Amino acid sequence: MSVRACNQCYFHAHDLCALARTEPCATFRPARRDGLVPPPQARLIERPTALQPLVAQAS
């Protein structure tokens, strides 16, 4: 993993950061040519419910 610094952050690079810190914070997003890229989201996994066995038996 590469070392992150505030001067590499999108918000710092565009004068949008309101924090007076030297280390990256939880909202760090890399400053890229293609702009602000959202962080990857976790996959949604369908969880079984208590009603699923009843629905399967009814069909």
Secondary structure, 3 states (H helix, E strand, C coil): CCCCCHHHEHHHHCCCCCCCCCCCCCCCCECCCCCCCCCCCCCCCCCCCCCHHHHHHHC
